[in-house]
Structures are given as C-alpha cells and as structure tokens.
Amino acid sequence: MPDTSLDGVVVIERAGRLAAAVAGTLLAELGATVLRVEDPRLDWPDEPETWRAHPVALAGKSLLRLSDDPAAAGRQWSALLDRADAVIYSPPLPTADDRDPSLIRCDVSAFGIDGADGLPNDCGEAILQALGGMMTTTGAAGGAPELTGAPVIEFFTGVNAATSVAAALRVRETGGPGQRIDIAALDASIALTGVYAGHVQIGKGHGLRAGSRHPLCCPWNAYKTADGWVLMCSSTEPQWRRILDLIGRPDAKDNPRYATATDRKKHEDRVDGMISAWTGTKTTQEAVAAFEDAGIPSGPIVTIPGLIAQDDGPPARPVRMPSGGTVTVPNSILTMDGSPPIDADAVASVSGDVEGAVTDLPPRACQAGDKTDILPLAGLRVVDITVFTAGPLGGRYLADLGAEVIKVEQPGGETGRAWQPNFGGVSGYFATYNAGKRSVTLDLRTEADKAALEDLLGTADVLLQNLKAGAMERLGFGPETVCARHPRLIYCSVSGYGSTGSKAPALDTVIQARSGLMSLIGKTDDPIKAGLSVADLLAAHLSPLAILAALRYRDRTGKGQHIDLSMRDALAWTTQLNWPDGAWSLPPHRQIACADGWVVAEADPGRIDACLQESDPIKKTCSDVCACLSENGIPAATVLELDDAYAHPVSRRRKLFDMADTEGGVPATVLAAPHALRGTPLPNARPIPAAGADNGMLKRG
C-alpha cells in the first residue's frame, strides 16, 4: 500500500534555474523519486551559487553528475530517460524529444520554448519582476517602482511546473498520453495580476503603485506606532464602523465622505490621518491586540530574523547538507493528513554512478494511453465555498484543469461581484477568479440549505474552502466532521495561519507583513507591500497541486483526506533564500531612472555604471538605455506598466489572457492558467455565471 501521493513516480531534473529546482523539490516532498542531474554539457544560468547549493534546490533528491565525455553523457542521459515518468528541462530543449510517447517533458524557462527577442531565456528574477507587472505595482504612490528582494517569481514558476507535471501524470494514468509542458516564468508573473485585469481593460493599467494601500478597499495601510509599524486592513462596512469605535471617532460614521469604500478611497489621506492619530499613541503590540479584539485583520511588520524567532512562526527543520553541515529551512508547506509530504531533511552526495542509479530506479509508473482529448480533472466535481482571491482562484484553476466546479455563494452572490470596474454586472476582479464555474446560492444559516449542501458534498470529489477560521466548524462542516461522513472526499482548507495556528482574521497584506516578505521590499523608510496579492495567490497556486496529489493517493488507496494550507507559512517558504539574516537574495542588478520610465539591468552595478558612464540615463529613453546595455552583454528590460505588459509580444503569443462572457453581455478580461500542457491544452476562458444560475441542481426540502 503506498504511503505517499507520488509513490512510484520517477522524476529526472536536469539541473538549471531555480524554478525547475523548486518544482523538483515539491515533487520529491510529495513522494516522487527525484534525481537532480548535473550535465557538464550545459551552462549554468546566471544565478547565485548559494541558490544552487541551498536545500530548496537539493533536499530530498539524489544528486548525479553525468560524464565529462559528451558521448558517454549522452548515453547516460538516454538511460535515465528510459526509466523516468517525467523530466524537467532547464534550459528547455530546442525541439521536443518525442521518441517516447509515455514520457512527460516539462521545459522551464523565462519566456517559454520560443523565447523572446532581445532577452535571454535564462534572464533572472529582477527582469521578470520588471516585465510581468510585479515591479510596476510595487512602490510608494508617485515613487519609483520597487523590487521584492526574494525570488518570488521563481517560486511561483516552480509551483506551476510541479502542478503541471502532476496534472500530466493524471492524464497519463487515466488513459491519456505523455506530453510536453512549456512553463514560462513570464506566464507566472502575468498570472499574478488578476486584481488589475479589469483596470487594464478600461485603459487604466498604469500608475498603480500605492505603497501599502489597496486598490479597492480603504482603510488599508501601514500605520506608524509609538515603537514601529502596524499593518491594518479592512474590506467590509462593519469592519469600518468597528474601527471608528475603536479609535474614538464614531462621529465619522454618518459623514458622507466615508459612506462607502469608494467614497473612502477618494478621501483616504483623511481616513489614514484619523487612524494614524490613534496608532501613534500605541505600541505595535497594543495596536495589533486592539485591532484583533475588534475583528480587524492586522499585524506587525516582521523581519526575517523576527519571523524565525517567533514561537508561532512557520515551523522549521534543520536540513543536513552533503558537506556535513546543517541549515534551517521551512517544513513542507503542503500539510496533508492522509498522505503527508516526506520530511526530506537530507541531501544525497553527488555521485557519478549514473548506471547504478538507473538500475535502482523502479519501472515507469504507467505507459501512455490512446485518449487524446482528456483533461486532467475530467469527470470530477469540486464544491467551492470560497471568497475573494486565495480560494476562488484555486477553484478556477481546478475548473481550467477539467473539473466541474460548483461555487457556493451567499444569497445575492459574493461581495466581490459588485466591485469596480464592472462588466455586464460582474466585476473584473470576480471574473478572472471565477470564470468557468457553476454557481449556486445557499444560506447556510438555515437547516434546509445545510441539508442541500450535504447532498451536494455526497456527489463531490473535492471541497475547497477559505472562509474565516472556525466558520465551517460553526456551520457543522468542519474537516473532521465532513471527512467522517464522506471518507473519499478531499477537503482543502486555505487559511491565514493553518488549522492549528492563530484564528485572527488574515488578509493578503497582513500575511505579507507577518511572513517577513514586506521587510524585503524596496529601500524606503515607509513599509511597502508587494503590489500583487502574493500571499493569496500563492495559496491559490498551491491548492491544485495538493489536490492533484491527494486525488492520486485516493485513486490508489480509496482514502480522502484534509489538506491544510497556511498562507503565512507558504509565503515565508518563498523567503528561505533570505534566511537567517534577511539579506536580499537577488543576483546583482540595478534600477535605472530614464527619461520615460525605469530600466532594470542584471549585472554587477559597477559594470552597469561603466557601460553608462558616458551618457546620462535620465536624458535617454528606456529603449536607448536597454540597447546600450544589451550591446555590452548586459540583460536589461524596461519596467512595464500593466497595459504594456499585457501588450508585450510574448504575452500575446502565449495567449496569457482571454475574454469571458458575462450575463450582461459585456466580456471581461480573464487571465489564462499558467499550466501550459501542450498535449492536452486547457480550455479558453468560459462564461462567468450569474449568482445562483445553477440552483436547479440542488435538492431542497
């Protein structure tokens, strides 16, 4: 009886960029046998040596080095492929190796198999943040675009690659072919911008930097305290009224300036001034405690050393290295009770005994079938009880992968449907996170609708939920209760701090503050959040991977299980290259102010300065500066506003967005899923249903 989700699966990782290594490590933690192969015929990408030697690239794998003789290395590589279920290439092969129809071939690069004119396909994190939208949305309002000092795009790309491999394995194991997967880091970067997709559609995809503020909600910011900073977020009218009571300003409840979130956004300097006047009299600890007592998401802005030192920080483990030393890294972020990930706490030494390693490998898990039109999750039903981003986007990706996803909404529909900008009666925000689902409305405060949900769960394979901590338990649908009634069900919970962590309300920006990531952003005195909701989005990208793994385990054992994803622990996982002192981990780079914008260049700053010493960049265009640097062999790119990022030739060629139909007849922009399966391509954007459009499928009374 298998003990792990990917028991019996063999993955060969041809060592290259960090994203490929992250994918291999995730698959190893899920139980696959992963061999990390160093090929002397290939050049390493221009990444820090510390990245390649870190446990995030090595833990849980066997390390092999091919022969220095090219002919012998070719034979060794072929022998490995003959036993592999999947191979991760980085850099990608120029042409697909189609000699084996059962093999899953996953290429990982910056811009995909076809590359990008003028930029190398191994360009790094800084350029990806510049081209894909993360950098242009991060920074103080009216200030410079800022980099995030952890390689978050590489981590997202690695998650997408691991998810795609798991999806392709399911296709093959349900009668489909092996196939090629074309993973691009640019796809990962663009996929993070969904909150702004509607703004781009109406021509407002620029000027989006806002410090620690939110594009739609107010109040939402970092506020100075007597001894530091507190990050506080509100997204509902009841929260706003409780804040006014807390800070001693109940008189503002009836002020028309602050009547709605839209009104408050117009007067957010006044709103922030009222709150700062109160927080300035409190310590950070006092302010956080008061906000939390009032049910307002908040938290201190934690440094990496502070994160590691916290009693309630993400659990960590010491990992043994080949040299005999140890280093502390986060535990697995995929918390699963039925088939828990392996604690891969050791790294095998590099070995040249490739032939011996091949002999020790198990036979391929299964061969290719002849079904050519199968999607990974075809025939499966998902009940989606989610709101906002972290849950809904994970559900939308499950729909893209072929599942029937039934979104359960409150009567009248999810709050986010009404946000602006709006298209045919649905917000652009809601559209990109919920396209392709069905919709039912239930009032789970009533016994009749609870019974209807129970009937629905009896037909489901997966329950995905991200309601407030304890909400599902209070309704009688907590994981222990539901899994006992439906033992084959996969129950996936997404929360701020996990089922055993804090029950304090958590929104993306609070998680950024508490995870240590905000301490790695920008160079200004005032705290700055990542302009994209990276905590929400990482949970949304991880849930399909965990669910695919749990489904494989169920297929082999008949047992469902509970998946418990913590947003704080997941985001802290992306900072581990910055542990233990919190120093930036990006390779050398420079941000350059030009006449018409900003450029990011990846090289030693002294080399960049020497290249530009005879010109004044502030008097030149971004295009001219990039051309000058390129002529001297320095990769450089313009920091693109979102409308330019969406219009980039690579974004267009890779079809990173589509238009989805709405009930009101006005199409809405929807970003594509970043899982580029070429053999069984995922469908284009599908309609966004009206709230309750599928209530006819419910059994009531």
C-alpha positions in Angstrom: 0.0 0.0 0.0 1.6 3.3 -1.0 2.4 5.8 1.8 2.8 8.9 -0.4 0.9 10.7 -3.1 3.5 10.2 -5.8 4.7 6.8 -4.8 6.4 5.0 -7.6 6.9 8.2 -9.8 10.4 8.9 -11.1 11.3 12.5 -12.0 14.6 13.5 -13.6 15.5 17.1 -13.1 18.2 18.4 -15.3 19.7 21.0 -13.0 19.3 24.6 -14.2 17.3 27.6 -13.0 15.8 27.9 -9.5 12.2 27.4 -10.6 13.0 23.9 -12.0 14.7 23.0 -8.7 11.7 24.2 -6.7 9.4 22.0 -8.9 11.6 19.0 -8.3 11.7 19.6 -4.6 7.9 19.9 -4.3 7.5 16.6 -6.2 10.1 14.9 -4.0 8.2 16.1 -0.9 5.1 14.5 -2.3 6.9 11.2 -2.6 8.4 11.0 -6.1 11.9 9.7 -6.6 13.7 12.8 -7.9 17.2 12.6 -9.4 18.8 16.0 -9.9 21.3 15.6 -12.7 24.2 17.9 -13.4 25.1 17.9 -17.1 28.6 19.3 -17.9 27.4 19.9 -21.5 25.1 22.7 -20.3 26.0 26.1 -18.9 24.5 27.1 -15.5 22.1 30.0 -15.6 23.3 33.3 -14.2 22.1 32.7 -10.7 23.9 32.8 -7.3 25.9 29.8 -6.4 24.1 30.0 -3.0 20.8 29.2 -4.8 22.2 26.0 -6.3 23.6 24.9 -3.0 20.5 25.6 -1.0 18.2 22.9 0.3 15.3 24.4 -1.7 17.2 23.1 -4.7 18.6 19.9 -3.2 16.6 18.5 -0.3 15.0 15.1 -0.8 16.8 14.3 -4.1 19.6 12.1 -5.3 22.3 14.1 -7.0 24.0 12.7 -10.1 26.7 14.1 -12.4 26.9 12.9 -16.0 30.3 12.0 -17.5 32.6 14.8 -18.8 32.8 12.9 -22.0 29.9 14.2 -24.2 29.3 10.8 -25.8 29.1 9.0 -22.5 27.0 11.7 -21.0 24.5 11.3 -23.9 24.2 7.6 -23.3 23.8 8.1 -19.5 21.1 10.7 -20.2 19.2 8.4 -22.5 19.3 5.6 -20.0 17.8 7.9 -17.3 15.0 9.0 -19.6 14.1 5.3 -20.4 13.2 4.8 -16.7 11.7 8.3 -16.0 8.0 9.2 -15.8 8.8 12.9 -16.1 11.8 15.0 -16.9 12.2 18.7 -16.0 14.4 20.5 -18.5 16.1 23.8 -17.7 17.1 25.3 -20.0 14.5 23.9 -22.4 15.3 21.6 -25.3 15.2 23.5 -28.6 13.0 20.7 -30.0 10.8 18.2 -28.3 12.1 14.6 -27.7 9.1 12.6 -29.0 10.8 9.2 -29.2 8.9 8.1 -26.0 5.2 8.8 -26.0 4.8 8.0 -22.3 7.4 10.5 -21.1 6.3 13.8 -19.6 8.7 16.5 -20.7 8.5 19.8 -18.7 10.5 22.7 -20.0 11.1 25.6 -17.6 12.4 29.0 -18.9 11.8 32.7 -18.7 9.7 33.1 -21.8 8.8 29.6 -23.0 10.2 27.3 -25.6 10.1 30.0 -28.3 11.9 32.6 -26.2 11.7 36.4 -26.5 13.5 38.6 -29.0 16.3 40.6 -27.4 16.2 38.8 -24.0 17.9 35.6 -23.0 15.6 32.8 -21.9 17.6 32.4 -18.6 17.2 36.0 -17.6 16.6 36.4 -13.9 14.2 37.5 -11.2 14.7 41.2 -11.5 13.8 41.3 -15.2 10.8 39.1 -14.6 9.5 41.4 -11.9 10.0 44.3 -14.3 8.3 42.7 -17.3 5.4 40.9 -15.7 3.7 43.5 -13.5 5.0 42.9 -10.1 7.5 45.8 -10.0 5.3 48.4 -11.6 2.6 47.8 -9.0 5.1 47.8 -6.1 6.3 51.1 -4.6 5.1 54.3 -3.0 2.4 56.3 -4.8 4.2 58.6 -7.2 7.6 57.0 -6.4 9.9 54.6 -8.1 8.9 51.0 -8.9 10.4 48.7 -6.3 11.8 45.2 -6.5 11.0 42.4 -4.0 14.2 41.1 -2.6 13.2 37.4 -2.7 12.8 35.4 -5.9 9.1 35.0 -5.6 8.5 34.7 -9.4 10.9 31.7 -9.5 8.9 30.1 -6.6 5.6 30.6 -8.4 7.0 29.2 -11.6 8.3 26.2 -9.7 4.8 25.6 -8.2 3.3 25.9 -11.7 5.8 23.4 -13.1 5.1 20.9 -10.3 1.3 21.3 -10.7 1.6 20.8 -14.5 3.7 17.6 -14.0 1.2 16.2 -11.5 -1.7 17.1 -13.9 0.1 15.4 -16.8 0.7 12.3 -14.7 -3.0 12.1 -14.0 -3.8 12.4 -17.7 -1.5 9.5 -18.5 -2.7 7.4 -15.6 -6.3 7.9 -16.8 -5.6 6.7 -20.3 -4.0 9.7 -22.0 -0.6 10.3 -23.5 2.6 11.6 -22.1 3.2 15.2 -23.3 5.3 18.3 -23.4 4.8 21.1 -20.9 6.0 24.6 -21.7 6.4 26.5 -18.4 7.4 30.2 -18.6 8.2 32.4 -15.7 6.6 35.3 -17.6 3.3 33.4 -17.5 3.6 33.0 -13.8 4.3 36.7 -13.4 1.4 37.9 -15.5 -1.0 35.4 -13.8 -0.5 37.3 -10.6 -2.0 40.5 -11.9 -5.7 39.4 -11.9 -6.8 42.0 -9.5 -5.9 44.6 -12.1 -7.2 42.9 -15.2 -10.3 44.9 -15.3 -8.3 48.1 -14.9 -6.2 47.2 -18.0 -9.4 46.5 -19.9 -10.7 50.1 -19.3 -7.4 51.7 -20.1 -6.2 52.2 -16.5 -3.4 49.7 -16.4 -0.8 52.2 -15.3 0.0 54.4 -12.3 -0.9 51.5 -9.9 1.8 51.9 -7.1 0.2 52.6 -3.8 2.6 51.9 -1.0 0.8 49.6 1.4 -2.7 50.7 0.3 -5.2 48.6 -1.6 -6.6 49.5 -5.0 -10.2 49.0 -3.9 -10.5 49.0 -0.1 -10.0 51.7 2.5 -8.7 51.9 5.2 -5.8 49.5 4.3 -2.3 50.7 5.1 0.8 50.6 7.3 0.4 52.9 10.3 3.2 54.3 12.5 3.0 53.3 16.1 5.0 54.5 19.1 7.7 51.9 18.5 7.3 50.7 15.0 4.5 49.9 12.4 1.2 48.1 12.4 -0.3 46.8 9.2 -4.2 47.0 9.2 -6.7 46.1 6.5 -10.5 46.4 6.3 -12.7 45.2 3.5 -16.3 45.4 4.8 -18.6 48.2 6.1 -19.0 46.5 9.6 -15.2 46.5 9.9 -15.0 50.2 9.1 -17.6 51.0 11.8 -15.8 49.0 14.4 -12.5 50.8 13.5 -14.2 54.2 14.1 -15.5 53.0 17.5 -12.0 51.7 18.4 -10.2 54.9 17.5 -12.8 57.1 19.2 -14.3 58.6 16.1 -17.9 57.3 16.0 -18.9 60.8 14.7 -17.4 59.8 11.3 -20.0 57.0 10.7 -22.5 59.4 9.3 -20.0 61.5 7.3 -20.9 61.1 3.6 -17.2 61.3 2.7 -16.8 57.9 4.2 -20.1 56.3 3.4 -18.7 53.5 1.1 -15.3 52.1 0.3 -15.4 54.1 -3.0 -16.0 57.3 -1.0 -13.2 56.5 1.5 -10.8 55.8 -1.4 -11.4 59.4 -2.6 -10.6 60.7 0.9 -8.0 58.1 2.0 -5.5 60.7 3.3 -8.1 61.9 5.8 -9.0 58.3 6.7 -5.4 57.4 7.3 -4.8 60.5 9.3 -7.6 59.6 11.7 -6.2 56.2 12.2 -2.5 57.3 12.5 -3.5 59.8 15.2 -4.7 56.8 17.3 -1.9 54.3 16.4 0.8 56.8 17.2 -0.3 56.6 20.8 0.0 52.8 21.0 2.9 50.4 20.8 2.8 48.0 17.9 1.7 45.1 20.2 -1.0 47.2 21.7 -2.3 48.3 18.3 -2.4 44.8 16.9 -4.1 43.4 20.0 -6.8 46.2 19.9 -7.4 45.7 16.2 -7.6 41.9 16.6 -10.0 42.2 19.5 -12.2 44.2 17.2 -12.0 41.6 14.5 -9.9 43.7 12.2 -7.1 41.9 10.2 -3.8 43.4 11.4 -0.2 42.5 12.3 3.3 43.8 12.9 5.7 44.1 10.0 8.1 41.3 10.8 11.8 40.9 9.7 13.2 37.6 8.7 15.2 37.2 12.0 12.0 38.1 13.8 10.0 35.5 11.9 12.4 32.8 12.7 12.5 33.7 16.4 8.7 33.8 16.8 7.1 30.9 18.7 4.2 30.9 16.3 6.5 31.4 13.2 6.4 28.9 10.3 7.7 25.6 11.6 11.2 24.9 10.5 13.6 22.0 10.4 17.4 21.5 10.2 18.4 20.0 6.9 21.7 18.0 6.6 23.9 19.1 3.7 26.4 16.9 1.7 29.3 18.7 3.4 28.0 17.6 6.7 26.7 21.0 7.8 23.1 21.9 8.6 20.8 24.7 7.7 17.4 25.6 8.9 14.6 25.7 6.3 10.8 25.7 6.5 8.9 22.4 6.8 6.7 21.3 4.0 4.0 23.8 3.1 1.7 21.0 1.8 0.1 19.9 5.1 -1.9 16.7 4.3 -3.2 14.3 7.0 -3.7 11.2 4.8 -0.5 11.2 2.7 1.8 13.8 4.4 4.8 15.0 2.4 8.1 13.4 3.2 10.3 15.3 5.6 13.2 15.4 3.1 15.8 16.5 5.6 18.9 15.2 3.9 20.6 15.8 0.6 22.4 12.9 -1.1 26.0 13.5 -2.1 26.8 14.0 -5.7 27.6 10.7 -7.4 28.9 9.8 -10.9 27.5 6.3 -10.7 24.7 7.0 -13.1 24.5 3.4 -14.3 24.0 2.2 -10.7 21.3 4.8 -10.1 19.4 3.7 -13.3 19.5 0.1 -12.1 18.0 1.1 -8.7 15.1 3.0 -10.3 11.6 1.4 -10.2 9.9 0.7 -13.5 7.9 3.5 -15.1 4.6 4.0 -13.2 2.5 3.5 -16.3 2.5 3.8 -20.1 0.7 6.2 -22.4 -2.9 5.5 -23.3 -4.6 6.4 -26.6 -7.1 9.0 -25.3 -6.2 12.4 -26.9 -9.0 14.7 -25.6 -8.8 14.1 -21.9 -8.3 16.9 -19.3 -6.5 16.1 -16.0 -9.6 16.5 -13.8 -12.3 15.5 -16.3 -15.3 13.8 -14.6 -14.5 15.2 -11.1 -16.7 17.5 -9.1 -15.5 20.3 -6.8 -17.6 22.2 -4.3 -16.1 25.6 -4.0 -17.0 27.6 -0.8 -14.6 30.4 -1.2 -14.4 34.2 -1.3 -12.1 36.9 -2.7 -8.8 35.5 -4.0 -7.0 32.7 -2.2 -9.8 30.2 -2.5 -11.6 31.3 -5.7 -8.5 31.3 -7.9 -7.5 27.8 -6.8 -11.1 26.7 -7.7 -10.9 28.4 -11.1 -7.6 26.6 -11.9 -9.4 23.3 -11.0 -12.1 24.2 -13.5 -9.4 25.0 -16.1 -7.9 21.6 -15.5 -11.3 20.0 -16.3 -13.2 19.7 -13.1 -16.9 20.7 -12.7 -16.5 23.4 -10.0 -19.7 24.5 -8.2 -19.3 27.8 -6.4 -21.5 28.1 -3.3 -22.3 31.8 -2.8 -24.4 33.6 -0.2 -27.9 34.8 -1.4 -27.3 37.7 -3.8 -23.8 36.5 -4.6 -20.3 37.0 -3.4 -19.5 40.6 -2.4 -16.7 40.9 -4.9 -19.1 40.6 -7.8 -20.1 44.3 -7.4 -16.6 45.8 -7.2 -15.4 48.2 -9.9 -14.6 48.1 -12.7 -17.7 46.2 -13.7 -18.5 44.3 -16.9 -22.0 43.1 -17.6 -23.0 43.0 -14.0 -19.8 41.4 -12.7 -16.5 42.9 -11.5 -13.3 42.3 -13.5 -11.9 41.1 -10.1 -14.6 38.4 -9.7 -14.4 37.4 -13.3 -10.8 36.4 -13.5 -11.0 34.4 -10.3 -14.3 32.6 -11.0 -14.6 32.0 -14.8 -15.8 28.6 -15.8 -17.5 27.7 -12.6 -21.2 26.9 -11.9 -23.0 28.9 -9.2 -25.5 28.0 -6.5 -26.6 30.3 -3.7 -27.2 28.9 -0.2 -28.0 30.4 3.1 -26.0 28.1 5.4 -27.7 29.6 8.5 -30.8 27.6 7.6 -31.2 23.9 8.1 -32.7 23.4 4.7 -29.7 24.9 2.9 -27.3 23.0 5.1 -29.1 19.8 4.0 -28.7 20.9 0.4 -25.0 21.4 0.8 -24.7 18.0 2.5 -26.4 16.4 -0.5 -24.0 18.2 -2.8 -21.0 17.0 -0.9 -22.2 13.5 -1.3 -21.7 13.8 -5.0 -18.3 15.6 -4.8 -14.7 14.6 -5.0 -13.2 17.8 -3.5 -14.4 20.5 -1.1 -12.3 23.7 -1.3 -13.0 26.4 1.3 -11.3 29.6 2.6 -13.9 31.0 5.0 -12.8 32.7 8.2 -11.1 30.5 10.8 -13.8 28.4 12.5 -16.6 29.4 10.2 -17.0 25.9 8.6 -16.9 24.3 12.0 -19.6 26.5 13.4 -21.8 25.6 10.4 -21.3 21.9 11.1 -19.0 21.4 8.1 -15.5 21.3 9.6 -13.0 18.9 8.1 -13.2 16.2 10.7 -17.0 16.1 10.6 -17.2 16.2 6.8 -14.4 13.7 6.2 -16.0 11.3 8.6 -19.3 11.5 6.7 -17.6 11.4 3.3 -14.3 9.4 3.7 -13.4 9.6 0.0 -13.7 13.4 -0.1 -10.6 15.6 -0.5 -11.2 18.6 1.9 -8.9 21.5 1.2 -8.8 24.4 3.7 -7.0 27.7 2.9 -6.4 30.0 5.9 -4.1 32.7 7.1 -2.3 30.5 9.7 -3.4 26.9 9.3 -5.9 24.9 11.3 -3.6 24.8 14.4 -2.4 28.4 14.1 -3.8 31.8 15.0 -7.5 32.3 14.5 -7.0 36.1 13.9 -8.5 37.4 10.6 -6.0 37.4 7.9 -5.9 39.2 4.5 -3.1 39.2 2.0 -1.3 42.4 3.1 -1.3 41.2 6.8 0.2 37.9 5.7 2.9 39.8 3.7 3.7 41.7 6.9 3.7 38.7 9.2 5.7 36.4 6.8 8.7 38.7 6.6 8.2 39.4 2.9 7.4 43.1 3.4 10.8 43.6 5.1 12.4 42.6 1.8 10.6 45.2 -0.4 12.1 48.5 -1.5 14.5 50.9 0.0 12.2 53.5 1.5 11.7 54.2 5.2 7.9 53.6 5.0 6.8 49.9 4.7 5.7 48.8 1.2 3.7 45.8 0.3 4.1 43.8 -2.9 1.6 45.4 -5.3 0.2 42.0 -6.2 -1.6 39.8 -3.6 1.2 37.3 -3.4 0.0 35.5 -0.2 -3.5 34.9 -1.6 -2.1 34.0 -5.0 0.5 31.5 -3.7 -2.2 29.6 -1.7 -4.3 29.6 -4.9 -1.5 28.1 -6.9 -0.6 25.5 -4.3 -4.1 24.2 -3.7 -4.4 22.5 -7.2 -1.0 20.8 -6.7 -2.0 19.5 -3.3 -5.4 18.4 -4.6 -3.9 16.6 -7.6 -1.6 14.7 -5.2 -4.4 13.8 -2.8 -6.5 12.6 -5.7 -3.7 10.3 -6.8 -3.4 8.9 -3.3 -7.2 8.4 -3.2 -7.1 6.6 -6.5 -4.6 4.1 -5.1 -6.0 3.7 -1.6 -9.7 4.8 -1.7 -9.0 7.3 1.1 -9.7 11.0 1.1 -8.0 13.5 3.4 -7.8 17.0 4.7 -5.3 19.5 3.1 -4.4 22.4 5.4 -2.7 25.3 3.6 -1.4 28.2 5.7 -0.9 31.4 3.7 1.7 32.7 6.2 3.8 29.6 6.1 3.6 29.4 2.3 4.8 33.0 1.8 7.5 32.5 4.4 8.6 29.5 2.3 9.4 31.9 -0.6 11.8 33.9 1.7 14.0 31.0 2.7 16.9 32.1 0.5 16.9 35.2 2.7 17.3 33.3 5.9 18.7 33.7 8.5 19.6 37.4 8.5 17.1 38.8 6.0 19.6 40.0 3.4 18.4 40.3 -0.1 18.9 37.2 -2.2 18.6 38.6 -5.7 21.6 38.4 -8.0 23.4 41.8 -8.7 21.2 44.3 -10.5 20.5 48.0 -10.8 17.4 50.1 -11.2 18.0 53.0 -13.7 15.8 56.1 -14.0 15.4 57.2 -17.6 13.6 60.0 -19.4 10.4 58.0 -19.9 10.4 55.4 -17.2 12.7 52.8 -15.5 15.0 50.1 -16.6 16.3 47.1 -14.6 19.7 45.6 -15.6 21.1 42.3 -14.3 24.9 42.5 -13.8 27.4 43.9 -11.3 26.4 47.5 -10.6 30.0 48.6 -11.3 29.8 47.0 -14.7 26.5 48.7 -15.4 27.8 52.1 -14.3 30.9 51.7 -16.5 28.7 50.9 -19.5 26.6 54.1 -18.9 29.4 56.4 -17.8 29.5 58.4 -21.0 25.7 59.1 -21.1 23.1 60.4 -18.7 20.3 57.8 -18.5 17.8 60.3 -17.2 18.1 62.1 -20.5 17.7 58.9 -22.6 14.7 56.7 -23.2 14.3 53.3 -21.7 14.7 51.7 -25.1 18.0 53.5 -25.7 19.4 52.5 -22.3 18.4 48.9 -22.8 20.0 48.9 -26.3 23.2 50.3 -24.9 23.4 47.7 -22.1 22.5 44.9 -24.5 25.3 45.8 -26.8 27.6 45.3 -23.8 26.2 41.9 -23.0 24.1 43.1 -20.0 20.5 41.8 -19.9 18.1 44.7 -19.3 14.4 45.4 -19.6 12.0 48.3 -19.2 9.8 48.2 -16.1 6.5 47.8 -17.9 3.2 49.3 -16.8 0.5 46.6 -16.8 -1.1 47.7 -20.1 2.3 47.4 -21.8 2.9 44.0 -20.1 -0.3 42.7 -21.4 0.5 44.0 -24.9 4.1 42.5 -24.8 4.6 40.3 -27.9 5.4 37.3 -25.7 2.3 37.8 -23.6 0.3 37.9 -26.9 2.0 34.9 -28.5 1.5 32.8 -25.4 -2.2 33.9 -25.1 -1.9 34.8 -21.4 -5.4 36.3 -21.3 -8.8 35.9 -22.9 -12.3 37.4 -22.8 -15.0 35.6 -20.8 -18.8 36.1 -21.4 -20.9 37.7 -18.7 -24.7 37.6 -18.1 -24.9 41.3 -19.1 -23.2 40.7 -22.4 -20.0 42.7 -21.7 -17.0 40.4 -21.9 -14.4 40.6 -19.1 -10.7 40.0 -19.3 -9.6 36.7 -17.7 -6.0 35.7 -17.3 -5.0 32.3 -18.5 -3.9 29.4 -16.2 -0.1 29.2 -16.1 -0.2 25.4 -16.7 0.9 25.0 -20.4 0.1 21.4 -21.2 0.7 21.0 -24.9 -0.7 17.6 -25.3 -4.0 18.2 -23.6 -4.3 22.0 -23.7 -6.6 23.7 -21.2 -9.7 25.4 -22.5 -10.0 29.1 -23.1 -11.9 31.3 -20.7 -15.5 30.2 -20.1 -18.6 32.2 -19.1 -19.0 33.7 -15.6 -22.3 32.5 -14.3 -24.9 34.8 -12.6 -25.2 34.2 -8.8 -27.5 31.1 -8.3 -27.7 30.3 -12.0 -27.4 26.6 -11.2 -29.7 26.4 -8.2 -31.8 23.9 -10.2 -29.3 21.2 -9.5 -29.8 21.5 -5.7 -32.0 19.2 -3.7 -34.1 21.3 -1.4 -36.7 20.2 1.1 
